[in-house]
Amino acid sequence: MKGSITVFLCAFFVSALGLVCSAQAAEPVSGEKILVVAPHEDDEMLAFGGIMRQALICGDELRVVVVSNGDAEGGAEKGKTRIAETTNALLKIGVPREAVIFLGYGDTGWAVSGLHPSFMGKLYQSTDPEKIYSSHVGSSTYGNPAIGKDDYHFTVYGEHGAYNRTTLLGDLQRLINEYRPDRIYTTSIYDYHWGHKATGLFTNEAVVNIKRGDPSYSPILGSSIIHAMLTNGSQDNNWPKVITDPNAALESFTPPGDLHANSPLEWSDRITVPAPVGMDQAPLSGNLKYQAIQLYQSQLGSTFEKNYLASYVKSDEFYWEKDYSNIALCASVTASSENTGTGQTGEKAIDGVTDGNPRFPDKEWVTAGEGSGAWIQLNWEKEHEIDRIALYDRPNSVEWVQGLDLTFSDGTTLAVGALPNNGKAKIVSFPSKRVTWVRATINKCQGMNIGLAEFEVYERGAQLSEPGENLALEGLVNASSMQNDSYSAIYACDGGYDTRWASKTGETAWICVDLLEQKPIKRIVLNWEKAYAKDFDIETSSDGMTWEVLANVTGAGGGEQEYQFENASARYVRISCKSRGTIYGYSLWEFQIY
């Protein structure tokens, strides 16, 4: 994570593993600039009411921008009413009136899927960025001047903005660039509502465009889901869980819809934020977030609507974090070929979206029918010192990169094994090197149209949001043997690729990490030196005496190997080597546990 927003983000936030910290920790460390980007009036409160309230308590600078006026039913008067409601609701939790901004774009109602985009979805997907679309109200932005809230475009330019892609992106980009928030919160591109998807996509594009002009700008983006989706593509109307007893203690959010089927997101990777003082209590009548939601009167017409909005009053809020320190966003791209007819060009591998077909087919690089031998290269005008690369395969199961080489401008080459065949990140770490370009050449694959969903590059010392903390770095390491002190077990868990553990020559050996307490285990990465294990077990234990085989590996070929697990946890993790791949013992550059 990038620094500390305040005690709220330092002591109240959780790590990417989702561990909740105490809500009574330290004083604020440093104030930050926070921006909440909401699709419609009330979305800012439903998803981020607690986050906003705690930011204010901790002295952070906060602004809230609402993209659409939510005027699908009721016309301009409805839109103006909703502008007033949001202003009053935010005032209720302490957000100053001048910190609330309305872009003033239209709305045409719900979108049932990506095949039927909402009004903002139409603007985002428009192939002609200058094409003007009409809502039920008109074709230009508007606000509510009667309460001193004209639309942003009019405030800046003295005229209302046209309803087209260029204007909406330009408004959002200018606003972010002028304010320069350290953290941005918005709706996820995996939200069921296409207006919410589009808001997340527009926000990402705006940040990427700003970063390409100024590589030093690297905000943290937190995205959350407001409307959940089921596997069949319909909305999950049973999420969030409705509060049946207004006097009962608040419950935490449960996973939204069929999250795993509809996105690459993992519920365990979310960051959970405890409700702040005033929003952490029952009965609901005394809860500040509930009281604020009651001020969106236009959205509370029926008993269902009242109960539904109240269901967002929980003991926590959640989001997934994205770090824009990825310098690939500032690179130029060349490729052996690209599918220009579908827009799946090389540039889509550095667009900030780590997904692709079938959810976002226009967000990935796809070759023109190439397989083995296809390549993509990132180039920078100045030299960068890098030590990590994240590669995302196309998320469809048909095309699969099973091996590639990374070649660097310093003349070195690094062999990379298979990428996860589900679009998850493959993190490649290496001793830092100074480069002006890096090329990924695919040397083994499956399918007819090989490509990548995303190609990320990180400078030395940069934080990487995926796949989370390498737990082995903080553990205690020992082994059955070592050649000498220069090859101690600790060197396999020091984060460097210029040191290693090496056992004495023999058929069996083991290396073990004590994590000091029971922790969830999702992924293990092994980077073997030439002396690798052909057959070995990955074992776990809670007490260091009774062991369970988590994975039995046979016929392995050394190099970098990755193993993923579900529902695993342990205090001790051990690699028990049973059969050598060479005449020597066993040697590991790195033993990583996530």
Disulfide bonds with the S-S distance in Angstrom:
none
